Amino acid sequence: MLELIDLKAILIIAMIFIPLERLLPLHADQKVLRKHWLNDVIYLFFNGILIKLGFLALVGSLMIAISFVVPESLFGIVQAQPIWLQAIEVTLVADTGFYLAHRAFHSMPFLWKFHSIHHSIEEMDWLAGHRVHPVDQIATMTASLLPVYALGFSGAAIAIYALVYQGQSLLIHSNTRIRFGPFKWVLASPQFHHWHHANERQAYDKNFAGQLPFIDALAGTLYMPERMPTVYGTDDPVPAHYHQQLAYPLKQLAGRVPAGGLQQHPGDTRP
């Protein structure tokens, strides 16, 4: 059962982003109740439970092993820094981990089977960002936050990072024409992330960072033209409904669904 505070938070977020997408729409003809919106509502309400349990179990186990390697004195050094500085460092460390995990999910056919669920989104909005397979989310969160926990950053700094990350994740998936101007090279924007979801050849496997586009710039994977994409999604045969999408990667691994390999788009000749 959902906690009341979670339901309140969801209602507040909806009350912010639904009007925002009506006032400043990127694709003005897109409906509020767009295609497969109910499926993503199910992700919003139920996926978090699976992700939290899996994440706590995995990170908890790994932290036991890490505690034998990382000296406790490091925690004191890290936590002696100002909270604002820790929050910046947490963002840098976490988004580097996010970038590496995200790129791996695009590069490795085994992992792409799970990540293709997220790329099956064909109409971008604040709700669509919740469509993520639990295996994908647990692995990516672990790659992002395990180094943060291992280095001993304070709970306050991690909370600041988490709050900013959640808000930014909603915004970058939203159907808005909001631009960040010169800050687009520093902070992930709808312009940056919409190109990651674009079904256009030039945009294949680009813009992997979650919050910091300059990581992609340094790694040579940045693609952010001034125009915005109009077509999103993947050509992988991802089913339409929540329970089917949870099982889809496992069925592919069992050989019961044709393997998709890397991100597939019209005319894509990659394996």
N, C-alpha and C positions, 0 to 999 in steps of 0.2 A: 504494500500500500504506500502511496506517495505521502510524504510529510506535507503538512499544510503549507509550510514556508516555501517548499518547492513549487507547489501549485500557485502560490501568490507570486513568486518570482517569474514563473512562466507567463502569467496573466499580465504582469507589468511589462515584460519584454515584448509580448504581443501588442500591447497598447502603445508601445514606442515604435516598433518596426513596421507594423501594418500601415499606420498613417504616414510614416516616413516614406515607405515605398509607393504610396499613393501621391504624395506631394512632390517627390523627386525621383520618379521612376526612370530606370534605364530603358526598360522595354515597356512602354506605356500600355501596350495591348495585352500584357500578361495579367491574368485574373488573380485575385486574392486566393481563391480556391482553385489553384492551377492543377494540372495533371499530377496525380499521385500524391496530393497534399496529405490525404488521410494516412497513407503509408508512412510518411515522415512524422506525422503526429504520434504514431505508434512508436517509432524510434525515439522520439523526444521523451515519451513517458516511461518506456520499458527498457530501453537499451542501457540507460545509466546504471541500473541495478547489476546487470551482467558485467559491465565494464568495471565498476567499483570493486566487486568481489574478486574478479580476475586480477585487477591491478594490485590490490592489497595483498593477495596471495603471492603473486610473482615478486613484487618489490620487497615484501617482507622476507621472503626466502633469500633473495639476493643480498639484502642488507645484512643478514646474519653472517653470510660469507665475507662481505666487504668489511664488517666490523673487525675482523681478524687482521686486516691489511692496513686500513686507514687509521693512523694514530688519533687518539681523542684530542690531543693538543691542537690539531688542525681546526677542530670545531671552534675552539676559543679564539683563534686568530681570525677566522672568517667572521664569526659573530661579533667581534670587536669593532668591525667596520660600521659606518652609519647605515641605517636601514635603506636609505635611498640608493646608496652605492651597491649594497647587496642586491637590491631589486634589479638594478641594471645588469649586474653580473649574472644573476639568476636567468634573466631574459637571454643574455648572450649564450650561456651554457645550454639552457634548455632548447633554444631555437636551433643551435648547432646540432644537438641530438635529434631534434625534430627533422631538420633538413636531411640528415644522413639516413634516418629511418624511412622518411617519405621517398627519398630517391631509391632506396633499396626496394620498396614496395612497387615502384615502377620498373625497376631493372630486372628483378628476379621473377620469372613466370610463376613460381610457387606462391609468392607473396602477392603478385598482381591479381590472382584469383580472388583474394579477399578485398583488395583495394578497388577493384573494378566496381564494387557495389557503390562506393562513393562517387565514382565517375559515371554512373548510370544516370545521374541527375541531368535532366534536359532543360529544366527551367529553374534558374537560380533565384533564390530568395532566402531570407533569414532562417526559414524552417529547413531548407534543403541541407544545410550544413550538418544536421543531426543524422543524416543517413550514412552511417559508418558501421562496417561490420565490427563486432566486439573484438575479434582477434586483431584486426587492423588497429583499432583504437588502443587496446591494451599494450600492444607491442610498441606503438609510437609514443604513448605516454611514458612507458618504461624507459625508452631511449632518451626521452626528454628530461625526466625527473629523477631517475636513478643517480646520475652524476651530481645533481643538485643536493639530494639527500646525503650522498656519500661525502660531499665536501662540507656538510654541516651548516648550510645556510639557515638563518633563523626562520621560524614559522611565519613571522610578519612579512618578511621579504618574499617568501614563497606565496603567501596569500595575495600580496599585491600583484605578483606575476600572474597568478591564476585568474584574478579578477580582470586584469587587462586582457589576458589571452581570451577569456570567454567573450568579453565584449567585442574584441576585434574579430573573433571567429564569426560572430553573428553578422557584423558589418561587412566583412569581405565576401560573404556569400549572398548578401542582400541584393535585391533588384533596385539598386539606387545608382544615380549618376554622380555621386559624391566623389570629388577629386581631392587629392592631398597636395597639389601643387608641387613645389620642390621637395616636400617631405615624402613624396612617393618613393624616393630611393632609400628612405630610412625606415618607414613604417609601411607594413602591408596594407593595401587599400583594395576596394572592390575592383579597380582597374587591374591591379597586380594579380589578384586571385582568379578573377573571371577568365583571364587568359590561360591560367593553369587548367581550367575546365573546358576550354574551347575545343571544338571539334574541327580544328584547322591544322594543316600539316606543319606550318611554321611554329605552332604552339606546342607540338608534341614534347612531353617530358621537360617542361620548363617551369620555373617559379615554384620551387619546392619548399621554400621557407614558410613558416607559419606567421611570423611577425616582422622579420627583418630582411627586406629585399636585397640589401647589400651583400648578404651571404651568397645569394644566387649570382650577383654581379661578380664577386670574387671567384666563384666556382665556374663561371662561364655558362650558367643555365638561366640567365635572366632574359625575359622576352616581354616587353611592355610598350607596344606602339600606342600612339595617341588614340586611334580608333578603338572601338570596343567590339568584342565578338558578338555574333548573332546566333551561332549554333553551338550547342553544348552536348556533352554525352560521350558515350563509347559505343562501338559496334559490337562489343562482346554481347553474347545472348543472355544478359542479366534478366531474371524474371522480375515481375512487377510488385510482388507482395512480400511483406516483412518475413514471414516464416520461410518462404521460398528463397529469399535472399540470404538468410542465415545458413541455409543448407547448400546453397549454390556452389560455394568454393569446395566444399567437401565432396559434392557429387562430381565436380570436375576432377578432383584428385583421384576419385575412384574410377574415373574413365567413363562415367555415364553421361557427361556433357562434353561436347568438343572443347578442347583446351583453347584459351584465348591468347596465351602468351603475353607479350607486352601490350601496352595500350594500343588498341586497334581503332582505326578511323577509316573512312572511305578512301580507298586508294593507297592505304598503308601496305607496304610490301615487306615490312619487317617480320621476323619469325613470330 
